[in-house]
Amino acid sequence: MSSFPSAMPTPLVSSDWLQQHVADPNLVIIDCRFALGNPDSGRQDYQQGHIPGAQYFDLNRDLSSPVQAHGGRHPLPDLAELTSKLENAGITSRPPTAVVAYDATKGAFAARLWWLLRYLGHDAVAVLDGGFPAWQKADLPIETALSAPRPKGQFIPQARTHWIVDRAAVKQQQQVGAVLIDARSPERYRGEQEPIDPIAGAIPDAANFFWQDNLDETGQFKSLAELQQLWQSVPTGDRSIYYCGSGVTACVNLLAQAMMGHDLPQLYVGGWSDWCSYQ
């Protein structure tokens, strides 16, 4: 009998651990590689080589819903559609299927899937530390064939709706002392550059913690002690709201909070791309 998901480290797993468990029937591996500037490249990279058994989820098509006038560049996916995709990937709620997500961009997109599953009440999920580059560096097996379909799962979402806020809630909670943490680069936070959204700037009174500061030069997460020291300078309060450009890289900051054993702050999914759409 499989020892999953209780035997799975979370919120991170190493390449060595994944290699040892890659064939476990109660493990689903999801490839989340993506590039904002070239949306088709992630799927192409997957087709050219991926971790054995991995299935592909696309940020735009699978982990987000279509863009509207407001709501940001990556609104949350339609719940029924996402549930169907998770089931088709073989993910079951009870007993819970263990899920490992990976990408090639320091966890930016894998963390989005990690957070989405946690948001839907599925806690048996982890991100591959270092992603596909770490897997390659360890010279572990790669396959190019499309992964065989898995038996359909039964996923019952139990959305933690209190984990998310919209623009109105951000403004309301700011009035009662909520702390906002912006995950974008310091240059974007300060409004010195804006390569994606039409307006540069940040939400008034937000503090900045660049999501990439959680990682070392190899793209792996820093040690627990290093993270704790880095985050000591970040404002905290009874309420914390994390955001980025569109609810993606902020999930890396949320993952860091989980690593440190903290409750997850709320996520403003629309982020700056939603906020500036009203200006």
Short mmCIF file of the C-alpha atoms (twelve columns), coordinates in Angstrom:
data_MODEL
# 
_entry.id   MODEL 
# 
loop_
_atom_site.group_PDB 
_atom_site.id 
_atom_site.type_symbol 
_atom_site.label_atom_id 
_atom_site.label_alt_id 
_atom_site.label_comp_id 
_atom_site.label_asym_id 
_atom_site.label_seq_id 
_atom_site.Cartn_x 
_atom_site.Cartn_y 
_atom_site.Cartn_z 
_atom_site.pdbx_PDB_model_num 
ATOM 1   C CA . MET A 1   0.000   0.000  0.000   1 
ATOM 2   C CA . SER A 2   1.305   3.471  -0.869  1 
ATOM 3   C CA . SER A 3   2.383   5.653  2.037   1 
ATOM 4   C CA . PHE A 4   1.307   8.770  0.168   1 
ATOM 5   C CA . PRO A 5   0.452   11.478 0.822   1 
ATOM 6   C CA . SER A 6   1.638   11.356 4.434   1 
ATOM 7   C CA . ALA A 7   5.189   10.481 3.347   1 
ATOM 8   C CA . MET A 8   5.476   13.454 0.981   1 
ATOM 9   C CA . PRO A 9   7.525   16.419 2.189   1 
ATOM 10  C CA . THR A 10  5.702   19.702 1.759   1 
ATOM 11  C CA . PRO A 11  5.707   22.392 0.511   1 
ATOM 12  C CA . LEU A 12  8.939   21.378 -1.280  1 
ATOM 13  C CA . VAL A 13  10.371  18.113 -2.531  1 
ATOM 14  C CA . SER A 14  13.884  17.512 -3.844  1 
ATOM 15  C CA . SER A 15  14.815  15.958 -7.174  1 
ATOM 16  C CA . ASP A 16  16.206  12.948 -5.315  1 
ATOM 17  C CA . TRP A 17  12.949  12.431 -3.462  1 
ATOM 18  C CA . LEU A 18  10.891  12.754 -6.637  1 
ATOM 19  C CA . GLN A 19  13.110  10.322 -8.498  1 
ATOM 20  C CA . GLN A 20  12.594  7.753  -5.724  1 
ATOM 21  C CA . HIS A 21  8.804   8.131  -5.917  1 
ATOM 22  C CA . VAL A 22  8.221   8.997  -9.573  1 
ATOM 23  C CA . ALA A 23  6.516   5.661  -10.290 1 
ATOM 24  C CA . ASP A 24  4.196   5.710  -7.272  1 
ATOM 25  C CA . PRO A 25  0.619   5.202  -8.509  1 
ATOM 26  C CA . ASN A 26  -0.717  7.796  -6.069  1 
ATOM 27  C CA . LEU A 27  1.617   10.553 -7.285  1 
ATOM 28  C CA . VAL A 28  0.679   12.986 -10.047 1 
ATOM 29  C CA . ILE A 29  3.408   15.220 -11.501 1 
ATOM 30  C CA . ILE A 30  2.417   18.424 -13.255 1 
ATOM 31  C CA . ASP A 31  4.729   20.355 -15.581 1 
ATOM 32  C CA . CYS A 32  3.904   24.080 -15.287 1 
ATOM 33  C CA . ARG A 33  6.616   25.551 -17.494 1 
ATOM 34  C CA . PHE A 34  5.556   28.818 -19.095 1 
ATOM 35  C CA . ALA A 35  6.907   32.132 -20.368 1 
ATOM 36  C CA . LEU A 36  4.841   35.313 -20.235 1 
ATOM 37  C CA . GLY A 37  6.534   36.625 -23.362 1 
ATOM 38  C CA . ASN A 38  6.043   33.397 -25.335 1 
ATOM 39  C CA . PRO A 39  2.931   31.578 -24.094 1 
ATOM 40  C CA . ASP A 40  3.438   28.538 -26.345 1 
ATOM 41  C CA . SER A 41  6.997   27.843 -25.222 1 
ATOM 42  C CA . GLY A 42  6.062   25.920 -22.077 1 
ATOM 43  C CA . ARG A 43  4.101   23.278 -23.932 1 
ATOM 44  C CA . GLN A 44  6.832   23.084 -26.561 1 
ATOM 45  C CA . ASP A 45  9.433   22.571 -23.840 1 
ATOM 46  C CA . TYR A 46  7.259   19.860 -22.330 1 
ATOM 47  C CA . GLN A 47  7.028   18.059 -25.668 1 
ATOM 48  C CA . GLN A 48  10.804  18.217 -26.085 1 
ATOM 49  C CA . GLY A 49  11.401  16.592 -22.712 1 
ATOM 50  C CA . HIS A 50  9.787   16.311 -19.297 1 
ATOM 51  C CA . ILE A 51  9.964   14.360 -16.053 1 
ATOM 52  C CA . PRO A 52  8.627   10.829 -16.653 1 
ATOM 53  C CA . GLY A 53  4.879   10.628 -16.208 1 
ATOM 54  C CA . ALA A 54  4.406   14.383 -15.958 1 
ATOM 55  C CA . GLN A 55  1.343   16.040 -17.448 1 
ATOM 56  C CA . TYR A 56  1.252   19.617 -18.680 1 
ATOM 57  C CA . PHE A 57  -0.831  22.477 -17.275 1 
ATOM 58  C CA . ASP A 58  -0.735  25.845 -19.035 1 
ATOM 59  C CA . LEU A 59  -0.846  29.068 -16.993 1 
ATOM 60  C CA . ASN A 60  -3.228  30.823 -19.381 1 
ATOM 61  C CA . ARG A 61  -5.422  27.909 -20.429 1 
ATOM 62  C CA . ASP A 62  -5.537  25.764 -17.299 1 
ATOM 63  C CA . LEU A 63  -4.544  27.863 -14.284 1 
ATOM 64  C CA . SER A 64  -6.364  31.077 -15.253 1 
ATOM 65  C CA . SER A 65  -9.610  32.185 -16.833 1 
ATOM 66  C CA . PRO A 66  -9.886  34.581 -19.799 1 
ATOM 67  C CA . VAL A 67  -8.887  38.179 -19.217 1 
ATOM 68  C CA . GLN A 68  -11.708 40.697 -18.747 1 
ATOM 69  C CA . ALA A 69  -11.756 44.492 -18.448 1 
ATOM 70  C CA . HIS A 70  -10.944 44.139 -14.748 1 
ATOM 71  C CA . GLY A 71  -9.692  41.281 -12.610 1 
ATOM 72  C CA . GLY A 72  -6.085  41.252 -13.761 1 
ATOM 73  C CA . ARG A 73  -4.092  39.337 -16.342 1 
ATOM 74  C CA . HIS A 74  -4.569  35.926 -14.734 1 
ATOM 75  C CA . PRO A 75  -7.973  35.650 -13.046 1 
ATOM 76  C CA . LEU A 76  -8.661  32.462 -11.148 1 
ATOM 77  C CA . PRO A 77  -9.774  29.619 -13.419 1 
ATOM 78  C CA . ASP A 78  -13.405 28.610 -13.613 1 
ATOM 79  C CA . LEU A 79  -13.912 26.193 -10.734 1 
ATOM 80  C CA . ALA A 80  -15.869 23.584 -12.699 1 
ATOM 81  C CA . GLU A 81  -13.365 23.615 -15.570 1 
ATOM 82  C CA . LEU A 82  -10.374 23.344 -13.255 1 
ATOM 83  C CA . THR A 83  -12.024 20.545 -11.306 1 
ATOM 84  C CA . SER A 84  -12.547 18.615 -14.545 1 
ATOM 85  C CA . LYS A 85  -8.906  19.116 -15.558 1 
ATOM 86  C CA . LEU A 86  -7.659  17.971 -12.160 1 
ATOM 87  C CA . GLU A 87  -9.841  14.870 -12.369 1 
ATOM 88  C CA . ASN A 88  -8.639  14.118 -15.899 1 
ATOM 89  C CA . ALA A 89  -5.086  14.359 -14.555 1 
ATOM 90  C CA . GLY A 90  -5.956  11.613 -12.073 1 
ATOM 91  C CA . ILE A 91  -6.158  13.802 -8.967  1 
ATOM 92  C CA . THR A 92  -8.568  12.578 -6.304  1 
ATOM 93  C CA . SER A 93  -9.602  14.316 -3.084  1 
ATOM 94  C CA . ARG A 94  -10.378 11.289 -0.913  1 
ATOM 95  C CA . PRO A 95  -8.053  9.633  -0.384  1 
ATOM 96  C CA . PRO A 96  -5.918  12.557 -1.515  1 
ATOM 97  C CA . THR A 97  -3.592  12.137 -4.459  1 
ATOM 98  C CA . ALA A 98  -0.082  13.470 -3.898  1 
ATOM 99  C CA . VAL A 99  0.776   16.189 -6.426  1 
ATOM 100 C CA . VAL A 100 4.184   17.627 -7.330  1 
ATOM 101 C CA . ALA A 101 4.372   20.699 -9.559  1 
ATOM 102 C CA . TYR A 102 7.465   22.008 -11.312 1 
ATOM 103 C CA . ASP A 103 8.555   24.658 -13.777 1 
ATOM 104 C CA . ALA A 104 11.844  26.125 -15.007 1 
ATOM 105 C CA . THR A 105 11.439  29.652 -13.618 1 
ATOM 106 C CA . LYS A 106 12.258  29.459 -9.915  1 
ATOM 107 C CA . GLY A 107 8.848   28.126 -8.977  1 
ATOM 108 C CA . ALA A 108 6.862   31.080 -10.315 1 
ATOM 109 C CA . PHE A 109 4.263   28.997 -12.151 1 
ATOM 110 C CA . ALA A 110 4.471   25.791 -10.128 1 
ATOM 111 C CA . ALA A 111 3.684   27.850 -7.026  1 
ATOM 112 C CA . ARG A 112 0.483   29.055 -8.706  1 
ATOM 113 C CA . LEU A 113 -0.724  25.452 -9.027  1 
ATOM 114 C CA . TRP A 114 0.487   24.689 -5.491  1 
ATOM 115 C CA . TRP A 115 -1.539  27.605 -4.153  1 
ATOM 116 C CA . LEU A 116 -4.600  26.784 -6.284  1 
ATOM 117 C CA . LEU A 117 -4.739  23.237 -4.949  1 
ATOM 118 C CA . ARG A 118 -4.271  24.474 -1.385  1 
ATOM 119 C CA . TYR A 119 -7.019  27.060 -2.006  1 
ATOM 120 C CA . LEU A 120 -9.314  24.256 -3.132  1 
ATOM 121 C CA . GLY A 121 -8.631  22.300 0.062   1 
ATOM 122 C CA . HIS A 122 -6.084  19.859 -1.383  1 
ATOM 123 C CA . ASP A 123 -3.043  20.034 0.882   1 
ATOM 124 C CA . ALA A 124 -1.146  17.011 -0.496  1 
ATOM 125 C CA . VAL A 125 0.834   19.131 -2.937  1 
ATOM 126 C CA . ALA A 126 4.456   20.270 -3.180  1 
ATOM 127 C CA . VAL A 127 6.732   22.159 -5.543  1 
ATOM 128 C CA . LEU A 128 9.907   20.593 -6.929  1 
ATOM 129 C CA . ASP A 129 12.763  22.612 -5.460  1 
ATOM 130 C CA . GLY A 130 14.870  23.972 -8.308  1 
ATOM 131 C CA . GLY A 131 12.348  22.748 -10.867 1 
ATOM 132 C CA . PHE A 132 13.273  21.141 -14.161 1 
ATOM 133 C CA . PRO A 133 16.791  22.669 -14.186 1 
ATOM 134 C CA . ALA A 134 17.593  20.876 -10.910 1 
ATOM 135 C CA . TRP A 135 16.243  17.619 -12.361 1 
ATOM 136 C CA . GLN A 136 18.436  18.061 -15.440 1 
ATOM 137 C CA . LYS A 137 21.480  19.013 -13.382 1 
ATOM 138 C CA . ALA A 138 21.104  15.761 -11.441 1 
ATOM 139 C CA . ASP A 139 21.112  13.911 -14.800 1 
ATOM 140 C CA . LEU A 140 17.805  12.219 -14.004 1 
ATOM 141 C CA . PRO A 141 15.594  10.535 -16.631 1 
ATOM 142 C CA . ILE A 142 13.634  12.624 -19.112 1 
ATOM 143 C CA . GLU A 143 10.982  11.416 -21.536 1 
ATOM 144 C CA . THR A 144 9.578   12.985 -24.678 1 
ATOM 145 C CA . ALA A 145 6.524   10.801 -25.236 1 
ATOM 146 C CA . LEU A 146 3.212   12.171 -24.039 1 
ATOM 147 C CA . SER A 147 2.418   10.657 -20.682 1 
ATOM 148 C CA . ALA A 148 -0.196  7.917  -20.719 1 
ATOM 149 C CA . PRO A 149 -3.652  8.945  -19.489 1 
ATOM 150 C CA . ARG A 150 -4.289  8.165  -15.830 1 
ATOM 151 C CA . PRO A 151 -7.501  6.773  -14.381 1 
ATOM 152 C CA . LYS A 152 -9.903  9.647  -13.864 1 
ATOM 153 C CA . GLY A 153 -9.950  11.006 -10.329 1 
ATOM 154 C CA . GLN A 154 -12.773 12.419 -8.253  1 
ATOM 155 C CA . PHE A 155 -11.880 15.893 -7.081  1 
ATOM 156 C CA . ILE A 156 -14.215 17.633 -4.648  1 
ATOM 157 C CA . PRO A 157 -13.178 21.280 -4.275  1 
ATOM 158 C CA . GLN A 158 -13.583 22.899 -0.887  1 
ATOM 159 C CA . ALA A 159 -12.585 26.456 -1.680  1 
ATOM 160 C CA . ARG A 160 -11.045 28.496 1.116   1 
ATOM 161 C CA . THR A 161 -12.708 31.644 -0.145  1 
ATOM 162 C CA . HIS A 162 -11.350 33.697 2.762   1 
ATOM 163 C CA . TRP A 163 -7.874  33.268 1.239   1 
ATOM 164 C CA . ILE A 164 -8.590  35.704 -1.603  1 
ATOM 165 C CA . VAL A 165 -9.507  39.376 -1.793  1 
ATOM 166 C CA . ASP A 166 -10.539 41.719 -4.582  1 
ATOM 167 C CA . ARG A 167 -9.751  45.395 -5.042  1 
ATOM 168 C CA . ALA A 168 -12.637 46.586 -2.889  1 
ATOM 169 C CA . ALA A 169 -11.596 44.283 -0.051  1 
ATOM 170 C CA . VAL A 170 -7.997  45.500 -0.288  1 
ATOM 171 C CA . LYS A 171 -9.116  49.118 0.085   1 
ATOM 172 C CA . GLN A 172 -11.427 48.226 2.961   1 
ATOM 173 C CA . GLN A 173 -8.836  46.177 4.825   1 
ATOM 174 C CA . GLN A 174 -6.192  48.860 4.384   1 
ATOM 175 C CA . GLN A 175 -8.431  51.161 6.397   1 
ATOM 176 C CA . VAL A 176 -8.228  48.784 9.362   1 
ATOM 177 C CA . GLY A 177 -4.475  48.233 9.243   1 
ATOM 178 C CA . ALA A 178 -3.953  45.419 6.725   1 
ATOM 179 C CA . VAL A 179 -0.355  45.076 5.509   1 
ATOM 180 C CA . LEU A 180 0.200   44.751 1.738   1 
ATOM 181 C CA . ILE A 181 3.286   42.975 0.375   1 
ATOM 182 C CA . ASP A 182 4.194   43.473 -3.296  1 
ATOM 183 C CA . ALA A 183 6.173   40.556 -4.785  1 
ATOM 184 C CA . ARG A 184 7.367   42.331 -7.938  1 
ATOM 185 C CA . SER A 185 10.902  43.528 -8.570  1 
ATOM 186 C CA . PRO A 186 11.971  46.680 -6.716  1 
ATOM 187 C CA . GLU A 187 12.104  48.571 -10.029 1 
ATOM 188 C CA . ARG A 188 8.492   47.730 -10.834 1 
ATOM 189 C CA . TYR A 189 7.399   48.356 -7.253  1 
ATOM 190 C CA . ARG A 190 8.963   51.827 -7.345  1 
ATOM 191 C CA . GLY A 191 7.377   52.543 -10.724 1 
ATOM 192 C CA . GLU A 192 10.730  52.947 -12.462 1 
ATOM 193 C CA . GLN A 193 9.841   50.370 -15.108 1 
ATOM 194 C CA . GLU A 194 6.790   48.402 -16.136 1 
ATOM 195 C CA . PRO A 195 7.367   45.820 -18.884 1 
ATOM 196 C CA . ILE A 196 3.930   44.210 -18.759 1 
ATOM 197 C CA . ASP A 197 1.136   46.420 -17.459 1 
ATOM 198 C CA . PRO A 198 0.059   49.728 -19.057 1 
ATOM 199 C CA . ILE A 199 0.712   51.822 -15.925 1 
ATOM 200 C CA . ALA A 200 3.724   51.736 -13.618 1 
ATOM 201 C CA . GLY A 201 3.522   51.975 -9.849  1 
ATOM 202 C CA . ALA A 202 2.337   50.122 -6.784  1 
ATOM 203 C CA . ILE A 203 -0.658  50.048 -4.482  1 
ATOM 204 C CA . PRO A 204 -0.330  52.918 -1.984  1 
ATOM 205 C CA . ASP A 205 1.318   51.967 1.336   1 
ATOM 206 C CA . ALA A 206 2.375   48.504 0.113   1 
ATOM 207 C CA . ALA A 207 5.766   47.144 1.168   1 
ATOM 208 C CA . ASN A 208 8.025   45.204 -1.184  1 
ATOM 209 C CA . PHE A 209 9.541   41.725 -0.948  1 
ATOM 210 C CA . PHE A 210 10.850  40.563 -4.316  1 
ATOM 211 C CA . TRP A 211 9.758   36.965 -4.812  1 
ATOM 212 C CA . GLN A 212 13.132  35.933 -6.249  1 
ATOM 213 C CA . ASP A 213 14.847  36.874 -2.995  1 
ATOM 214 C CA . ASN A 214 13.467  33.618 -1.560  1 
ATOM 215 C CA . LEU A 215 15.802  31.684 -3.854  1 
ATOM 216 C CA . ASP A 216 19.535  31.242 -4.270  1 
ATOM 217 C CA . GLU A 217 21.557  31.650 -7.455  1 
ATOM 218 C CA . THR A 218 20.703  28.083 -8.547  1 
ATOM 219 C CA . GLY A 219 16.958  28.729 -8.363  1 
ATOM 220 C CA . GLN A 220 16.452  26.648 -5.228  1 
ATOM 221 C CA . PHE A 221 14.873  27.959 -2.063  1 
ATOM 222 C CA . LYS A 222 17.152  29.359 0.592   1 
ATOM 223 C CA . SER A 223 17.413  27.598 3.929   1 
ATOM 224 C CA . LEU A 224 14.753  28.055 6.573   1 
ATOM 225 C CA . ALA A 225 17.152  30.138 8.676   1 
ATOM 226 C CA . GLU A 226 17.986  32.379 5.717   1 
ATOM 227 C CA . LEU A 227 14.311  32.883 4.888   1 
ATOM 228 C CA . GLN A 228 13.441  33.733 8.453   1 
ATOM 229 C CA . GLN A 229 16.204  36.319 8.576   1 
ATOM 230 C CA . LEU A 230 15.171  37.860 5.253   1 
ATOM 231 C CA . TRP A 231 11.513  38.120 6.203   1 
ATOM 232 C CA . GLN A 232 12.242  39.697 9.598   1 
ATOM 233 C CA . SER A 233 12.378  43.123 7.987   1 
ATOM 234 C CA . VAL A 234 8.991   42.736 6.272   1 
ATOM 235 C CA . PRO A 235 6.020   44.410 7.984   1 
ATOM 236 C CA . THR A 236 3.508   42.060 9.574   1 
ATOM 237 C CA . GLY A 237 0.114   42.554 11.132  1 
ATOM 238 C CA . ASP A 238 -3.108  40.869 12.077  1 
ATOM 239 C CA . ARG A 239 -3.978  40.883 8.372   1 
ATOM 240 C CA . SER A 240 -1.549  40.516 5.499   1 
ATOM 241 C CA . ILE A 241 -2.397  40.662 1.815   1 
ATOM 242 C CA . TYR A 242 0.127   39.527 -0.798  1 
ATOM 243 C CA . TYR A 243 0.039   40.571 -4.438  1 
ATOM 244 C CA . CYS A 244 2.170   40.846 -7.568  1 
ATOM 245 C CA . GLY A 245 1.323   41.699 -11.143 1 
ATOM 246 C CA . SER A 246 -1.413  39.090 -11.569 1 
ATOM 247 C CA . GLY A 247 -1.489  36.594 -8.714  1 
ATOM 248 C CA . VAL A 248 1.341   34.352 -9.920  1 
ATOM 249 C CA . THR A 249 4.748   35.226 -8.450  1 
ATOM 250 C CA . ALA A 250 3.108   36.314 -5.187  1 
ATOM 251 C CA . CYS A 251 2.441   32.593 -4.710  1 
ATOM 252 C CA . VAL A 252 6.202   32.100 -4.291  1 
ATOM 253 C CA . ASN A 253 6.086   34.455 -1.309  1 
ATOM 254 C CA . LEU A 254 3.111   32.489 0.004   1 
ATOM 255 C CA . LEU A 255 5.062   29.266 -0.423  1 
ATOM 256 C CA . ALA A 256 7.903   30.792 1.583   1 
ATOM 257 C CA . GLN A 257 5.445   31.511 4.384   1 
ATOM 258 C CA . ALA A 258 4.364   27.869 4.322   1 
ATOM 259 C CA . MET A 259 8.025   26.812 4.508   1 
ATOM 260 C CA . MET A 260 8.397   28.893 7.655   1 
ATOM 261 C CA . GLY A 261 5.310   27.293 9.178   1 
ATOM 262 C CA . HIS A 262 3.149   30.410 8.973   1 
ATOM 263 C CA . ASP A 263 -0.517  30.607 8.078   1 
ATOM 264 C CA . LEU A 264 -0.959  31.768 4.506   1 
ATOM 265 C CA . PRO A 265 -1.754  35.458 4.065   1 
ATOM 266 C CA . GLN A 266 -4.569  36.470 1.756   1 
ATOM 267 C CA . LEU A 267 -3.880  36.801 -1.959  1 
ATOM 268 C CA . TYR A 268 -5.063  39.707 -4.076  1 
ATOM 269 C CA . VAL A 269 -5.279  37.653 -7.239  1 
ATOM 270 C CA . GLY A 270 -5.833  40.579 -9.580  1 
ATOM 271 C CA . GLY A 271 -2.750  42.334 -8.262  1 
ATOM 272 C CA . TRP A 272 -1.330  45.433 -9.862  1 
ATOM 273 C CA . SER A 273 -2.787  44.542 -13.281 1 
ATOM 274 C CA . ASP A 274 -6.275  44.733 -11.780 1 
ATOM 275 C CA . TRP A 275 -5.562  47.739 -9.559  1 
ATOM 276 C CA . CYS A 276 -4.178  49.871 -12.393 1 
ATOM 277 C CA . SER A 277 -7.063  48.911 -14.699 1 
ATOM 278 C CA . TYR A 278 -9.241  51.333 -12.708 1 
ATOM 279 C CA . GLN A 279 -6.887  54.279 -13.195 1 
# 
